[in-house]
Amino acid sequence: MEVTVLVYEAEEGGYWAHVAEMPGCFSSGETLDELRANVVEAMEAWLLNDDGESPAVYEPIARWQVPVPKSALQPAG
């Protein structure tokens, strides 16, 4: 199984990411290499939760890229 990791630049420097198929699975790192390693650790921790049950991993049935309408990017007012 592959998951989608969405990566962002952090305002304070470095990077942060979340795993789309694993709600609440986030991590950060100073470099992209550090972030990748930290994301793997976060996924392992997410899968080994405290109640002994495996949480549901939401596998998408489709992946879409949808353009944002220009009107949505205009300032309100």
Protein Blocks (a to p, Z undefined) as FASTA:
>chain_A
ZZdddddddfkgpjddddfklghiacddfbfklmmmmmmmmmmmmmmcfkopacdddddf
bdcdddddfklmpccZZ
